[in-house]
Amino acid sequence: MIDGKRVLIIMPAWNEAEGVADVVKEVYTTLPGVDILVVDDGSADETSAMARGAGATVMTLPYNLGVGGAMRAGYRYAHDRGYDVAIQVDADGQHDPRNVPELLARLDAGADLVMGARFAGTGDYETRGPRKWAMLVLAFWLSRMAKTKLTDVTSGFRASNRDLIDVFAHWYPVEYLGDTVESSIAVVRAGYRIEQVPVAMRPRATGTPSQSPWKATLYLGRIGMILLLAMSRRSALGPKGKAK
């Protein structure tokens, strides 16, 4: 419980046995009022056991669904148990839990969805090439739609209020990048308020990021396709307050 609100940290994890326990312990130490749900996304290692040993509640999926599928399961858990706020925090240690109070403050001020933005003047996180171009194009269009400046719409560090928990429990994209980009477009078009707070992204505590020129180009193509599809068809959500 934080400021009278039940807050759930949803931590999607896939083969994060090496570092997930440290991340869970850090979140509990920094934010003693929260609950943590680790969604083990079909890991082949000891992710579930390590997370459970660190004190988290663990939901183990039978096979790998991707971040979107894991988060949809997490939102359903939050919805069924009546949480007021759900916050996605990655299991690799890149998201600093000390930023969570800033996300909560923006929700209290009236936002429905708050993103931790890596390109808003805090920290030294950088991208290059096609990946950077894709993010700039997305930020431009989403900012116009949301009528506020957004610089990092692919950030997975995000907080949702109770209205959006209820929405995401029934609809949440499971396709690659859909969990961030398509969900953001859908909630903006439905009339929900999106804001961002600047955050510094930390290096991964364990593992190696999978990046290459080919993957960066593929990323650009997928971003463009998602944007075109999301803009050309009806929103998956009804208007705010009347969501399906």
Residue pairs with C-beta under 8 A, 6 or more apart in sequence:
1 7
1 33
2 31
2 33
2 34
2 85
2 101
2 104
3 104
3 108
5 84
5 85
5 104
6 35
6 82
6 83
6 84
6 85
7 31
7 33
7 34
7 35
7 83
7 84
7 85
7 86
7 87
7 104
8 34
8 35
8 36
8 37
8 74
8 77
8 78
8 81
8 83
8 85
8 86
8 87
9 27
9 31
9 34
9 35
9 36
9 37
9 87
9 89
9 97
10 37
10 39
10 71
10 74
10 75
10 77
10 78
10 86
10 87
10 88
10 89
11 20
11 23
11 24
11 27
11 36
11 37
11 38
11 39
11 51
11 56
11 88
11 89
11 90
11 91
12 39
12 41
12 67
12 70
12 71
12 74
12 88
12 90
12 91
13 20
13 38
13 39
13 40
13 41
13 43
13 47
13 51
13 70
13 91
14 40
14 41
14 42
14 43
14 47
14 64
14 70
15 43
15 44
15 45
15 47
15 207
16 23
16 43
16 45
16 47
16 91
16 92
16 206
16 207
17 43
17 45
17 46
17 47
17 49
17 50
18 45
18 206
18 207
19 91
19 92
19 93
19 205
19 206
19 207
20 38
20 47
20 50
20 51
20 54
20 91
21 50
21 51
21 53
21 54
22 54
22 93
22 205
23 89
23 91
23 92
23 93
23 205
24 36
24 38
24 51
24 54
24 55
24 56
25 54
25 55
26 93
26 97
27 34
27 36
27 89
27 97
28 34
28 36
28 54
28 55
30 97
30 98
30 100
31 97
31 100
34 87
34 100
35 57
35 83
36 55
36 56
36 57
37 56
37 57
37 58
37 59
37 74
37 77
37 78
38 47
38 48
38 51
38 52
38 56
38 57
38 58
38 59
38 91
39 58
39 59
39 61
39 70
39 71
39 73
39 74
40 47
40 48
40 51
40 58
40 59
40 60
40 61
41 61
41 64
41 65
41 66
41 67
41 69
41 70
42 61
42 62
42 63
42 64
42 65
47 91
48 58
48 60
51 58
51 91
52 58
59 73
59 74
59 77
61 69
61 70
61 73
65 73
65 174
66 174
66 175
66 176
66 179
67 156
67 179
68 172
68 173
68 174
68 175
68 176
68 178
68 179
69 174
71 88
71 168
71 172
71 179
72 168
72 169
72 172
72 174
74 86
74 88
75 86
75 160
75 165
75 168
75 169
75 172
76 169
78 86
78 165
78 169
79 165
79 166
79 168
79 169
80 169
83 162
83 165
84 161
84 162
85 104
85 107
85 159
85 160
85 161
85 162
85 165
86 159
86 160
86 165
86 168
87 100
87 103
87 158
87 159
87 160
88 156
88 157
88 158
88 159
89 95
89 97
89 100
89 157
90 156
90 157
92 204
92 205
92 206
92 207
93 202
93 203
93 204
93 205
93 206
94 201
94 202
94 203
94 204
94 205
95 116
95 156
95 157
95 199
95 201
95 202
96 199
96 200
96 202
99 116
99 157
99 197
99 199
100 159
102 197
102 199
103 114
103 116
103 157
103 158
103 159
103 197
104 159
106 114
106 159
106 195
106 197
107 114
107 159
107 161
110 193
111 161
111 193
111 194
111 195
112 160
112 161
112 163
112 164
112 187
112 192
112 193
112 194
112 240
113 158
113 159
113 160
113 161
113 164
113 184
113 187
113 192
113 193
113 194
113 195
114 158
114 159
114 194
114 195
114 196
114 197
115 150
115 152
115 153
115 155
115 157
115 158
115 184
115 194
115 195
115 196
115 197
116 152
116 155
116 157
116 158
116 196
116 197
116 198
116 199
117 150
117 151
117 152
117 155
117 196
117 197
117 198
117 199
118 125
118 151
118 152
118 155
118 199
118 200
118 201
119 125
119 135
119 139
119 151
119 152
120 151
120 152
120 196
120 197
120 198
120 199
121 198
122 198
122 199
122 200
123 198
123 199
123 200
123 201
124 200
125 200
125 201
126 132
127 135
128 216
129 213
129 216
130 216
130 217
130 219
130 220
131 211
131 216
131 219
131 220
133 220
134 219
134 220
134 223
134 224
135 152
135 153
135 154
135 223
137 223
137 224
137 227
138 153
138 154
138 181
138 223
138 227
139 150
139 151
139 152
139 153
141 227
141 231
142 150
142 153
142 184
142 185
142 188
142 194
143 149
143 150
145 185
145 188
145 189
146 188
146 193
146 194
148 194
148 195
148 196
149 196
150 194
150 196
151 196
152 196
153 180
153 181
153 184
154 177
154 180
154 181
155 180
155 196
156 179
156 180
157 199
158 180
160 168
163 192
163 240
163 241
163 243
164 187
164 192
166 243
167 187
167 237
167 243
168 183
170 243
170 244
171 186
171 236
171 237
171 243
171 244
172 179
172 183
173 179
173 182
173 183
175 182
175 226
176 222
177 219
177 222
177 223
177 226
178 226
181 223
181 226
181 227
181 230
182 226
182 229
182 230
184 194
185 227
185 230
185 231
185 235
186 230
186 235
186 236
186 237
187 194
187 237
188 194
189 235
189 237
190 235
190 237
190 238
190 239
190 240
190 243
191 239
191 240
192 240
236 244
237 243
237 244
238 244
